[in-house]
Structures are given as C-alpha cells and as structure tokens.
Amino acid sequence: MAIASLELQKTVFALLSENYPVYEVVPPNTPMPYITIGEEILTTSNTKTHMRTVHNITIHTWSKGKSSATSKIMNDYVVQTLLKGFLVNGFYLDKITLEMLTTFKEEATDGTIFHGVLQFEIILTN
C-alpha cells in the first residue's frame, strides 16, 4: 500500500528537480540557489466513501545575491510547477492551493541570502 506523504514528497521532489537542485537535508558547502522540501502537517478529511489526506507542505527556496530577483523567480517556478497539477502514485490529486508565500532577507557574513517560504495545501484521495 502506498504511503500518501511519501509518494507526495517523491512527486514534488521530482517536479522541482527539473530546474533546481532539491534537498531534504542540504549537504555542507552546497552552493545556492537550491530548493529544500521542509515541514509537513498531515490531517485526514475522510468521506463515507473515500479516504482523504490533507497535506500542508512547506517548500523553501534559497538564493544569494544583491537583490531578491532570483528568489522571486524561484518562488514563481515552484508555484507555477505545483499549481498546474500532477500525478501522485496511488492517489488522486483533489486540490492544491498556495496558502502563503513570503521572502526573507537574511544578512550573512559572505553576502545576502534570500529565503523564500511557500506553503501549499494538497488534498489527496486514496
């Protein structure tokens, strides 16, 4: 039996890896830009006839530079890639919604880091 959370993570990882390196745990000294798959909150929303899982996932984008342009391009890539829909092995994608997107500027000793945080709600039916 397929595990919804794992199958969703595999799918998101594969989709986003087409244009940027994607990590769950970033190796030391990894150059930016890259994307990380972050936190997930999982709840159920079952009906009388279907088992449904609601996944609130967080995707992080990381870039370094003098402006937030790369970060905004990366954030847009994540949004456009995920919101067009996708197949998840063993599950039907009922709905995907962008819940929140924000970009932080973090000062570092070796330059400015722009950190995008995107949260999506994804509903899967088994």
N, CA, C and O atoms as CSV, one atom per row, in Angstrom:
chain,resi,resn,atom,element,x,y,z
A,1,MET,N,N,0.831,-1.181,0.000
A,1,MET,CA,C,0.000,0.000,0.000
A,1,MET,C,C,0.880,1.250,0.000
A,1,MET,O,O,1.831,1.348,0.775
A,2,ALA,N,N,0.558,2.191,-0.864
A,2,ALA,CA,C,1.332,3.416,-0.978
A,2,ALA,C,C,1.072,4.329,0.227
A,2,ALA,O,O,-0.046,4.395,0.738
A,3,ILE,N,N,2.106,5.019,0.666
A,3,ILE,CA,C,2.001,5.976,1.759
A,3,ILE,C,C,1.877,7.358,1.139
A,3,ILE,O,O,2.775,7.808,0.428
A,4,ALA,N,N,0.762,8.035,1.408
A,4,ALA,CA,C,0.457,9.307,0.755
A,4,ALA,C,C,1.571,10.333,0.941
A,4,ALA,O,O,2.000,10.957,-0.029
A,5,SER,N,N,2.036,10.513,2.149
A,5,SER,CA,C,3.051,11.519,2.435
A,5,SER,C,C,4.347,11.250,1.661
A,5,SER,O,O,4.950,12.169,1.108
A,6,LEU,N,N,4.760,10.003,1.631
A,6,LEU,CA,C,5.995,9.639,0.928
A,6,LEU,C,C,5.840,9.792,-0.581
A,6,LEU,O,O,6.732,10.323,-1.244
A,7,GLU,N,N,4.723,9.336,-1.126
A,7,GLU,CA,C,4.503,9.452,-2.574
A,7,GLU,C,C,4.411,10.914,-3.003
A,7,GLU,O,O,4.903,11.282,-4.070
A,8,LEU,N,N,3.782,11.747,-2.175
A,8,LEU,CA,C,3.701,13.175,-2.478
A,8,LEU,C,C,5.086,13.803,-2.466
A,8,LEU,O,O,5.417,14.588,-3.354
A,9,GLN,N,N,5.896,13.469,-1.472
A,9,GLN,CA,C,7.244,14.035,-1.404
A,9,GLN,C,C,8.074,13.621,-2.613
A,9,GLN,O,O,8.792,14.448,-3.177
A,10,LYS,N,N,7.988,12.360,-3.020
A,10,LYS,CA,C,8.726,11.898,-4.205
A,10,LYS,C,C,8.313,12.682,-5.443
A,10,LYS,O,O,9.154,13.071,-6.253
A,11,THR,N,N,7.009,12.911,-5.580
A,11,THR,CA,C,6.496,13.622,-6.747
A,11,THR,C,C,6.957,15.071,-6.756
A,11,THR,O,O,7.439,15.562,-7.777
A,12,VAL,N,N,6.815,15.756,-5.637
A,12,VAL,CA,C,7.228,17.156,-5.547
A,12,VAL,C,C,8.729,17.276,-5.796
A,12,VAL,O,O,9.174,18.176,-6.509
A,13,PHE,N,N,9.491,16.388,-5.219
A,13,PHE,CA,C,10.948,16.379,-5.405
A,13,PHE,C,C,11.286,16.258,-6.895
A,13,PHE,O,O,12.099,17.023,-7.415
A,14,ALA,N,N,10.665,15.302,-7.572
A,14,ALA,CA,C,10.948,15.081,-8.995
A,14,ALA,C,C,10.556,16.293,-9.837
A,14,ALA,O,O,11.308,16.705,-10.721
A,15,LEU,N,N,9.390,16.862,-9.569
A,15,LEU,CA,C,8.934,18.019,-10.346
A,15,LEU,C,C,9.867,19.209,-10.187
A,15,LEU,O,O,10.261,19.826,-11.176
A,16,LEU,N,N,10.220,19.535,-8.959
A,16,LEU,CA,C,11.026,20.729,-8.718
A,16,LEU,C,C,12.482,20.537,-9.107
A,16,LEU,O,O,13.187,21.514,-9.360
A,17,SER,N,N,12.945,19.284,-9.160
A,17,SER,CA,C,14.334,18.990,-9.526
A,17,SER,C,C,14.628,19.234,-10.999
A,17,SER,O,O,15.787,19.205,-11.412
A,18,GLU,N,N,13.602,19.473,-11.785
A,18,GLU,CA,C,13.818,19.695,-13.216
A,18,GLU,C,C,14.622,20.965,-13.487
A,18,GLU,O,O,15.328,21.031,-14.493
A,19,ASN,N,N,14.535,21.983,-12.612
A,19,ASN,CA,C,15.245,23.241,-12.851
A,19,ASN,C,C,16.229,23.651,-11.766
A,19,ASN,O,O,17.108,24.478,-12.009
A,20,TYR,N,N,16.091,23.083,-10.571
A,20,TYR,CA,C,16.966,23.466,-9.452
A,20,TYR,C,C,17.344,22.223,-8.657
A,20,TYR,O,O,16.601,21.242,-8.653
A,21,PRO,N,N,18.498,22.254,-7.982
A,21,PRO,CA,C,18.794,21.172,-7.049
A,21,PRO,C,C,17.780,21.216,-5.899
A,21,PRO,O,O,17.444,22.289,-5.397
A,22,VAL,N,N,17.302,20.046,-5.492
A,22,VAL,CA,C,16.320,19.955,-4.407
A,22,VAL,C,C,16.865,19.009,-3.347
A,22,VAL,O,O,17.383,17.938,-3.661
A,23,TYR,N,N,16.741,19.417,-2.089
A,23,TYR,CA,C,17.247,18.623,-0.979
A,23,TYR,C,C,16.198,18.543,0.119
A,23,TYR,O,O,15.347,19.421,0.259
A,24,GLU,N,N,16.281,17.480,0.884
A,24,GLU,CA,C,15.565,17.439,2.156
A,24,GLU,C,C,16.542,17.877,3.246
A,24,GLU,O,O,16.183,18.634,4.149
A,25,VAL,N,N,17.765,17.398,3.152
A,25,VAL,CA,C,18.858,17.829,4.022
A,25,VAL,C,C,19.970,18.330,3.108
A,25,VAL,O,O,20.456,17.588,2.255
A,26,VAL,N,N,20.366,19.569,3.280
A,26,VAL,CA,C,21.355,20.191,2.392
A,26,VAL,C,C,22.757,19.765,2.809
A,26,VAL,O,O,23.135,19.919,3.971
A,27,PRO,N,N,23.535,19.227,1.856
A,27,PRO,CA,C,24.921,18.876,2.174
A,27,PRO,C,C,25.738,20.126,2.526
A,27,PRO,O,O,25.438,21.216,2.038
A,28,PRO,N,N,26.751,19.977,3.356
A,28,PRO,CA,C,27.595,21.125,3.713
A,28,PRO,C,C,28.212,21.770,2.466
A,28,PRO,O,O,28.551,21.087,1.499
A,29,ASN,N,N,28.346,23.079,2.512
A,29,ASN,CA,C,29.001,23.867,1.461
A,29,ASN,C,C,28.299,23.792,0.105
A,29,ASN,O,O,28.942,23.972,-0.929
A,30,THR,N,N,27.003,23.533,0.093
A,30,THR,CA,C,26.246,23.478,-1.147
A,30,THR,C,C,26.034,24.898,-1.668
A,30,THR,O,O,25.530,25.756,-0.943
A,31,PRO,N,N,26.416,25.149,-2.921
A,31,PRO,CA,C,26.217,26.499,-3.468
A,31,PRO,C,C,24.730,26.779,-3.738
A,31,PRO,O,O,23.968,25.878,-4.088
A,32,MET,N,N,24.345,28.028,-3.570
A,32,MET,CA,C,22.984,28.451,-3.880
A,32,MET,C,C,22.921,28.841,-5.349
A,32,MET,O,O,23.951,29.207,-5.915
A,33,PRO,N,N,21.785,28.780,-5.978
A,33,PRO,CA,C,20.447,28.587,-5.452
A,33,PRO,C,C,20.079,27.106,-5.368
A,33,PRO,O,O,20.619,26.269,-6.091
A,34,TYR,N,N,19.145,26.809,-4.467
A,34,TYR,CA,C,18.582,25.472,-4.348
A,34,TYR,C,C,17.246,25.553,-3.634
A,34,TYR,O,O,16.869,26.593,-3.093
A,35,ILE,N,N,16.540,24.431,-3.645
A,35,ILE,CA,C,15.227,24.312,-3.012
A,35,ILE,C,C,15.309,23.228,-1.953
A,35,ILE,O,O,15.991,22.220,-2.138
A,36,THR,N,N,14.616,23.436,-0.842
A,36,THR,CA,C,14.504,22.371,0.159
A,36,THR,C,C,13.036,22.046,0.402
A,36,THR,O,O,12.172,22.923,0.407
A,37,ILE,N,N,12.785,20.772,0.601
A,37,ILE,CA,C,11.457,20.320,0.983
A,37,ILE,C,C,11.440,20.310,2.502
A,37,ILE,O,O,12.227,19.616,3.145
A,38,GLY,N,N,10.535,21.085,3.056
A,38,GLY,CA,C,10.531,21.283,4.504
A,38,GLY,C,C,9.437,20.537,5.219
A,38,GLY,O,O,9.195,19.355,4.978
A,39,GLU,N,N,8.797,21.240,6.084
A,39,GLU,CA,C,7.861,20.679,7.034
A,39,GLU,C,C,6.557,20.240,6.361
A,39,GLU,O,O,6.173,20.753,5.310
A,40,GLU,N,N,5.894,19.281,6.998
A,40,GLU,CA,C,4.597,18.817,6.524
A,40,GLU,C,C,3.682,18.601,7.723
A,40,GLU,O,O,4.087,18.033,8.738
A,41,ILE,N,N,2.454,19.061,7.589
A,41,ILE,CA,C,1.405,18.756,8.564
A,41,ILE,C,C,0.377,17.925,7.817
A,41,ILE,O,O,-0.094,18.324,6.752
A,42,LEU,N,N,0.026,16.765,8.373
A,42,LEU,CA,C,-0.883,15.837,7.711
A,42,LEU,C,C,-2.115,15.628,8.585
A,42,LEU,O,O,-2.009,15.299,9.766
A,43,THR,N,N,-3.288,15.826,7.977
A,43,THR,CA,C,-4.549,15.536,8.650
A,43,THR,C,C,-5.408,14.716,7.688
A,43,THR,O,O,-5.056,14.542,6.522
A,44,THR,N,N,-6.522,14.220,8.185
A,44,THR,CA,C,-7.428,13.473,7.317
A,44,THR,C,C,-8.737,14.223,7.174
A,44,THR,O,O,-9.135,14.997,8.045
A,45,SER,N,N,-9.389,13.975,6.061
A,45,SER,CA,C,-10.690,14.579,5.773
A,45,SER,C,C,-11.500,13.533,5.011
A,45,SER,O,O,-11.860,13.727,3.850
A,46,ASN,N,N,-11.779,12.420,5.691
A,46,ASN,CA,C,-12.432,11.287,5.039
A,46,ASN,C,C,-13.907,11.571,4.770
A,46,ASN,O,O,-14.567,12.327,5.483
A,47,THR,N,N,-14.393,10.926,3.705
A,47,THR,CA,C,-15.823,10.943,3.415
A,47,THR,C,C,-16.352,9.538,3.694
A,47,THR,O,O,-15.592,8.668,4.118
A,48,LYS,N,N,-17.632,9.308,3.465
A,48,LYS,CA,C,-18.195,7.976,3.679
A,48,LYS,C,C,-17.611,6.963,2.706
A,48,LYS,O,O,-17.567,5.768,3.000
A,49,THR,N,N,-17.165,7.434,1.555
A,49,THR,CA,C,-16.703,6.508,0.518
A,49,THR,C,C,-15.215,6.596,0.205
A,49,THR,O,O,-14.684,5.704,-0.457
A,50,HIS,N,N,-14.518,7.647,0.662
A,50,HIS,CA,C,-13.110,7.828,0.298
A,50,HIS,C,C,-12.268,8.224,1.505
A,50,HIS,O,O,-12.726,8.915,2.415
A,51,MET,N,N,-11.025,7.763,1.480
A,51,MET,CA,C,-10.046,8.203,2.465
A,51,MET,C,C,-9.290,9.374,1.843
A,51,MET,O,O,-8.704,9.246,0.769
A,52,ARG,N,N,-9.309,10.515,2.528
A,52,ARG,CA,C,-8.638,11.711,2.027
A,52,ARG,C,C,-7.592,12.166,3.033
A,52,ARG,O,O,-7.820,12.142,4.242
A,53,THR,N,N,-6.445,12.579,2.515
A,53,THR,CA,C,-5.405,13.147,3.367
A,53,THR,C,C,-5.163,14.587,2.935
A,53,THR,O,O,-5.127,14.900,1.745
A,54,VAL,N,N,-5.001,15.445,3.918
A,54,VAL,CA,C,-4.733,16.859,3.674
A,54,VAL,C,C,-3.296,17.127,4.111
A,54,VAL,O,O,-2.945,16.966,5.280
A,55,HIS,N,N,-2.482,17.533,3.158
A,55,HIS,CA,C,-1.054,17.764,3.396
A,55,HIS,C,C,-0.774,19.255,3.310
A,55,HIS,O,O,-0.999,19.868,2.266
A,56,ASN,N,N,-0.297,19.831,4.371
A,56,ASN,CA,C,0.194,21.202,4.347
A,56,ASN,C,C,1.711,21.108,4.313
A,56,ASN,O,O,2.359,20.809,5.316
A,57,ILE,N,N,2.261,21.372,3.124
A,57,ILE,CA,C,3.709,21.222,2.948
A,57,ILE,C,C,4.366,22.582,2.785
A,57,ILE,O,O,3.768,23.529,2.275
A,58,THR,N,N,5.605,22.649,3.230
A,58,THR,CA,C,6.394,23.869,3.119
A,58,THR,C,C,7.590,23.599,2.219
A,58,THR,O,O,8.330,22.632,2.398
A,59,ILE,N,N,7.750,24.482,1.251
A,59,ILE,CA,C,8.892,24.430,0.331
A,59,ILE,C,C,9.714,25.691,0.602
A,59,ILE,O,O,9.158,26.781,0.737
A,60,HIS,N,N,11.034,25.540,0.681
A,60,HIS,CA,C,11.932,26.668,0.912
A,60,HIS,C,C,12.789,26.890,-0.333
A,60,HIS,O,O,13.293,25.934,-0.923
A,61,THR,N,N,12.953,28.151,-0.731
A,61,THR,CA,C,13.898,28.486,-1.798
A,61,THR,C,C,15.027,29.295,-1.175
A,61,THR,O,O,14.808,30.092,-0.263
A,62,TRP,N,N,16.231,29.079,-1.679
A,62,TRP,CA,C,17.419,29.720,-1.128
A,62,TRP,C,C,18.252,30.288,-2.265
A,62,TRP,O,O,18.579,29.581,-3.218
A,63,SER,N,N,18.593,31.568,-2.160
A,63,SER,CA,C,19.477,32.180,-3.156
A,63,SER,C,C,20.336,33.224,-2.466
A,63,SER,O,O,20.040,33.669,-1.357
A,64,LYS,N,N,21.401,33.601,-3.144
A,64,LYS,CA,C,22.322,34.592,-2.594
A,64,LYS,C,C,22.534,35.649,-3.666
A,64,LYS,O,O,22.671,35.323,-4.845
A,65,GLY,N,N,22.560,36.906,-3.263
A,65,GLY,CA,C,22.792,37.962,-4.243
A,65,GLY,C,C,22.539,39.334,-3.682
A,65,GLY,O,O,22.364,39.517,-2.477
A,66,LYS,N,N,22.523,40.313,-4.597
A,66,LYS,CA,C,22.326,41.707,-4.202
A,66,LYS,C,C,20.868,42.133,-4.285
A,66,LYS,O,O,20.504,43.219,-3.834
A,67,SER,N,N,20.030,41.267,-4.869
A,67,SER,CA,C,18.600,41.578,-4.933
A,67,SER,C,C,17.807,40.286,-4.759
A,67,SER,O,O,18.357,39.185,-4.776
A,68,SER,N,N,16.499,40.459,-4.590
A,68,SER,CA,C,15.631,39.298,-4.391
A,68,SER,C,C,15.140,38.703,-5.716
A,68,SER,O,O,14.275,37.828,-5.706
A,69,ALA,N,N,15.665,39.151,-6.836
A,69,ALA,CA,C,15.176,38.713,-8.150
A,69,ALA,C,C,15.242,37.197,-8.315
A,69,ALA,O,O,14.260,36.589,-8.741
A,70,THR,N,N,16.364,36.578,-7.991
A,70,THR,CA,C,16.491,35.125,-8.140
A,70,THR,C,C,15.496,34.408,-7.249
A,70,THR,O,O,14.881,33.424,-7.660
A,71,SER,N,N,15.338,34.894,-6.043
A,71,SER,CA,C,14.383,34.290,-5.122
A,71,SER,C,C,12.967,34.365,-5.678
A,71,SER,O,O,12.218,33.391,-5.606
A,72,LYS,N,N,12.600,35.507,-6.228
A,72,LYS,CA,C,11.254,35.670,-6.786
A,72,LYS,C,C,11.042,34.779,-8.007
A,72,LYS,O,O,9.952,34.242,-8.201
A,73,ILE,N,N,12.067,34.622,-8.820
A,73,ILE,CA,C,11.981,33.721,-9.975
A,73,ILE,C,C,11.814,32.283,-9.508
A,73,ILE,O,O,11.010,31.536,-10.064
A,74,MET,N,N,12.572,31.896,-8.489
A,74,MET,CA,C,12.458,30.541,-7.947
A,74,MET,C,C,11.082,30.304,-7.332
A,74,MET,O,O,10.470,29.258,-7.552
A,75,ASN,N,N,10.600,31.274,-6.564
A,75,ASN,CA,C,9.277,31.141,-5.949
A,75,ASN,C,C,8.205,30.971,-7.019
A,75,ASN,O,O,7.314,30.132,-6.889
A,76,ASP,N,N,8.299,31.770,-8.073
A,76,ASP,CA,C,7.326,31.663,-9.159
A,76,ASP,C,C,7.412,30.293,-9.828
A,76,ASP,O,O,6.386,29.708,-10.175
A,77,TYR,N,N,8.618,29.783,-10.009
A,77,TYR,CA,C,8.799,28.449,-10.588
A,77,TYR,C,C,8.095,27.385,-9.738
A,77,TYR,O,O,7.402,26.520,-10.274
A,78,VAL,N,N,8.270,27.448,-8.431
A,78,VAL,CA,C,7.633,26.475,-7.538
A,78,VAL,C,C,6.112,26.582,-7.657
A,78,VAL,O,O,5.426,25.568,-7.794
A,79,VAL,N,N,5.591,27.792,-7.605
A,79,VAL,CA,C,4.143,27.998,-7.684
A,79,VAL,C,C,3.596,27.484,-9.006
A,79,VAL,O,O,2.641,26.708,-9.022
A,80,GLN,N,N,4.197,27.912,-10.120
A,80,GLN,CA,C,3.701,27.507,-11.438
A,80,GLN,C,C,3.802,25.994,-11.637
A,80,GLN,O,O,2.903,25.385,-12.217
A,81,THR,N,N,4.875,25.393,-11.168
A,81,THR,CA,C,5.079,23.954,-11.328
A,81,THR,C,C,4.050,23.152,-10.549
A,81,THR,O,O,3.479,22.197,-11.075
A,82,LEU,N,N,3.813,23.530,-9.313
A,82,LEU,CA,C,2.901,22.743,-8.479
A,82,LEU,C,C,1.432,23.027,-8.774
A,82,LEU,O,O,0.616,22.105,-8.749
A,83,LEU,N,N,1.077,24.271,-9.052
A,83,LEU,CA,C,-0.330,24.597,-9.245
A,83,LEU,C,C,-0.909,24.086,-10.565
A,83,LEU,O,O,-2.129,24.058,-10.731
A,84,LYS,N,N,-0.050,23.682,-11.505
A,84,LYS,CA,C,-0.615,23.136,-12.742
A,84,LYS,C,C,-1.106,21.699,-12.547
A,84,LYS,O,O,-1.706,21.116,-13.450
A,85,GLY,N,N,-0.851,21.135,-11.374
A,85,GLY,CA,C,-1.328,19.783,-11.072
A,85,GLY,C,C,-0.303,18.731,-11.445
A,85,GLY,O,O,0.625,18.990,-12.211
A,86,PHE,N,N,-0.482,17.546,-10.896
A,86,PHE,CA,C,0.477,16.463,-11.114
A,86,PHE,C,C,-0.148,15.155,-10.669
A,86,PHE,O,O,-1.183,15.138,-10.003
A,87,LEU,N,N,0.489,14.070,-11.041
A,87,LEU,CA,C,0.056,12.738,-10.647
A,87,LEU,C,C,0.874,12.284,-9.452
A,87,LEU,O,O,2.084,12.501,-9.395
A,88,VAL,N,N,0.204,11.654,-8.501
A,88,VAL,CA,C,0.863,11.084,-7.334
A,88,VAL,C,C,0.576,9.589,-7.350
A,88,VAL,O,O,-0.584,9.178,-7.334
A,89,ASN,N,N,1.613,8.785,-7.380
A,89,ASN,CA,C,1.475,7.332,-7.468
A,89,ASN,C,C,0.524,6.787,-6.402
A,89,ASN,O,O,0.777,6.926,-5.205
A,90,GLY,N,N,-0.582,6.159,-6.852
A,90,GLY,CA,C,-1.520,5.523,-5.941
A,90,GLY,C,C,-2.601,6.435,-5.384
A,90,GLY,O,O,-3.426,5.990,-4.587
A,91,PHE,N,N,-2.616,7.710,-5.789
A,91,PHE,CA,C,-3.560,8.672,-5.232
A,91,PHE,C,C,-4.092,9.600,-6.318
A,91,PHE,O,O,-3.475,9.779,-7.368
A,92,TYR,N,N,-5.245,10.180,-6.036
A,92,TYR,CA,C,-5.848,11.170,-6.913
A,92,TYR,C,C,-5.666,12.537,-6.269
A,92,TYR,O,O,-5.977,12.722,-5.093
A,93,LEU,N,N,-5.161,13.494,-7.041
A,93,LEU,CA,C,-4.984,14.858,-6.549
A,93,LEU,C,C,-6.328,15.584,-6.618
A,93,LEU,O,O,-6.793,15.937,-7.702
A,94,ASP,N,N,-6.946,15.805,-5.460
A,94,ASP,CA,C,-8.230,16.508,-5.398
A,94,ASP,C,C,-8.058,18.007,-5.571
A,94,ASP,O,O,-8.793,18.649,-6.322
A,95,LYS,N,N,-7.061,18.565,-4.854
A,95,LYS,CA,C,-6.940,20.014,-4.818
A,95,LYS,C,C,-5.533,20.401,-4.373
A,95,LYS,O,O,-4.920,19.736,-3.538
A,96,ILE,N,N,-5.038,21.493,-4.952
A,96,ILE,CA,C,-3.791,22.096,-4.466
A,96,ILE,C,C,-3.985,23.599,-4.425
A,96,ILE,O,O,-4.476,24.203,-5.379
A,97,THR,N,N,-3.594,24.197,-3.307
A,97,THR,CA,C,-3.771,25.626,-3.098
A,97,THR,C,C,-2.491,26.204,-2.501
A,97,THR,O,O,-1.905,25.622,-1.589
A,98,LEU,N,N,-2.066,27.347,-3.022
A,98,LEU,CA,C,-0.980,28.088,-2.386
A,98,LEU,C,C,-1.578,28.827,-1.203
A,98,LEU,O,O,-2.443,29.686,-1.374
A,99,GLU,N,N,-1.123,28.496,-0.011
A,99,GLU,CA,C,-1.645,29.108,1.206
A,99,GLU,C,C,-0.877,30.364,1.602
A,99,GLU,O,O,-1.455,31.302,2.150
A,100,MET,N,N,0.439,30.383,1.322
A,100,MET,CA,C,1.258,31.503,1.765
A,100,MET,C,C,2.591,31.480,1.027
A,100,MET,O,O,3.145,30.419,0.741
A,101,LEU,N,N,3.090,32.673,0.727
A,101,LEU,CA,C,4.425,32.825,0.148
A,101,LEU,C,C,5.039,34.074,0.767
A,101,LEU,O,O,4.427,35.142,0.769
A,102,THR,N,N,6.237,33.934,1.285
A,102,THR,CA,C,6.951,35.094,1.817
A,102,THR,C,C,8.435,34.936,1.510
A,102,THR,O,O,8.936,33.822,1.354
A,103,THR,N,N,9.127,36.067,1.427
A,103,THR,CA,C,10.568,36.045,1.183
A,103,THR,C,C,11.250,36.852,2.275
A,103,THR,O,O,10.886,37.996,2.549
A,104,PHE,N,N,12.253,36.228,2.893
A,104,PHE,CA,C,13.024,36.877,3.941
A,104,PHE,C,C,14.397,37.262,3.398
A,104,PHE,O,O,14.964,36.558,2.562
A,105,LYS,N,N,14.920,38.372,3.877
A,105,LYS,CA,C,16.294,38.760,3.572
A,105,LYS,C,C,17.112,38.496,4.819
A,105,LYS,O,O,16.831,39.050,5.882
A,106,GLU,N,N,18.127,37.647,4.693
A,106,GLU,CA,C,18.960,37.274,5.823
A,106,GLU,C,C,20.393,37.718,5.549
A,106,GLU,O,O,21.017,37.267,4.588
A,107,GLU,N,N,20.898,38.583,6.379
A,107,GLU,CA,C,22.268,39.054,6.216
A,107,GLU,C,C,23.239,37.973,6.688
A,107,GLU,O,O,23.089,37.419,7.777
A,108,ALA,N,N,24.220,37.687,5.862
A,108,ALA,CA,C,25.249,36.703,6.207
A,108,ALA,C,C,26.607,37.358,6.022
A,108,ALA,O,O,26.724,38.382,5.348
A,109,THR,N,N,27.620,36.772,6.616
A,109,THR,CA,C,28.955,37.359,6.519
A,109,THR,C,C,29.493,37.333,5.089
A,109,THR,O,O,30.335,38.155,4.726
A,110,ASP,N,N,29.009,36.397,4.282
A,110,ASP,CA,C,29.511,36.293,2.911
A,110,ASP,C,C,28.480,36.739,1.869
A,110,ASP,O,O,28.544,36.314,0.716
A,111,GLY,N,N,27.538,37.584,2.264
A,111,GLY,CA,C,26.559,38.107,1.322
A,111,GLY,C,C,25.144,37.977,1.849
A,111,GLY,O,O,24.904,37.415,2.918
A,112,THR,N,N,24.219,38.506,1.076
A,112,THR,CA,C,22.819,38.478,1.475
A,112,THR,C,C,22.150,37.216,0.961
A,112,THR,O,O,22.292,36.856,-0.207
A,113,ILE,N,N,21.423,36.551,1.840
A,113,ILE,CA,C,20.691,35.338,1.486
A,113,ILE,C,C,19.210,35.691,1.436
A,113,ILE,O,O,18.677,36.328,2.345
A,114,PHE,N,N,18.557,35.267,0.360
A,114,PHE,CA,C,17.116,35.431,0.246
A,114,PHE,C,C,16.474,34.062,0.421
A,114,PHE,O,O,16.823,33.098,-0.261
A,115,HIS,N,N,15.533,34.001,1.347
A,115,HIS,CA,C,14.908,32.742,1.752
A,115,HIS,C,C,13.414,32.839,1.488
A,115,HIS,O,O,12.701,33.575,2.169
A,116,GLY,N,N,12.944,32.090,0.491
A,116,GLY,CA,C,11.516,32.041,0.192
A,116,GLY,C,C,10.864,30.899,0.943
A,116,GLY,O,O,11.425,29.807,1.037
A,117,VAL,N,N,9.681,31.149,1.478
A,117,VAL,CA,C,8.917,30.126,2.184
A,117,VAL,C,C,7.539,30.050,1.536
A,117,VAL,O,O,6.793,31.030,1.516
A,118,LEU,N,N,7.213,28.873,1.008
A,118,LEU,CA,C,5.939,28.672,0.333
A,118,LEU,C,C,5.201,27.540,1.021
A,118,LEU,O,O,5.776,26.480,1.269
A,119,GLN,N,N,3.944,27.756,1.329
A,119,GLN,CA,C,3.145,26.722,1.961
A,119,GLN,C,C,1.960,26.395,1.055
A,119,GLN,O,O,1.241,27.282,0.594
A,120,PHE,N,N,1.779,25.110,0.817
A,120,PHE,CA,C,0.705,24.610,-0.030
A,120,PHE,C,C,-0.177,23.670,0.769
A,120,PHE,O,O,0.294,22.939,1.641
A,121,GLU,N,N,-1.467,23.700,0.456
A,121,GLU,CA,C,-2.381,22.660,0.953
A,121,GLU,C,C,-2.688,21.754,-0.219
A,121,GLU,O,O,-3.141,22.205,-1.270
A,122,ILE,N,N,-2.434,20.466,-0.025
A,122,ILE,CA,C,-2.650,19.471,-1.069
A,122,ILE,C,C,-3.557,18.383,-0.508
A,122,ILE,O,O,-3.268,17.796,0.535
A,123,ILE,N,N,-4.655,18.121,-1.209
A,123,ILE,CA,C,-5.604,17.108,-0.765
A,123,ILE,C,C,-5.533,15.931,-1.732
A,123,ILE,O,O,-5.721,16.083,-2.939
A,124,LEU,N,N,-5.258,14.754,-1.173
A,124,LEU,CA,C,-5.164,13.514,-1.945
A,124,LEU,C,C,-6.262,12.564,-1.518
A,124,LEU,O,O,-6.601,12.477,-0.338
A,125,THR,N,N,-6.818,11.849,-2.493
A,125,THR,CA,C,-7.820,10.822,-2.225
A,125,THR,C,C,-7.220,9.476,-2.590
A,125,THR,O,O,-6.542,9.335,-3.607
A,126,ASN,N,N,-7.480,8.501,-1.749
A,126,ASN,CA,C,-6.977,7.153,-1.950
A,126,ASN,C,C,-8.030,6.334,-2.667
A,126,ASN,O,O,-7.814,5.154,-2.941
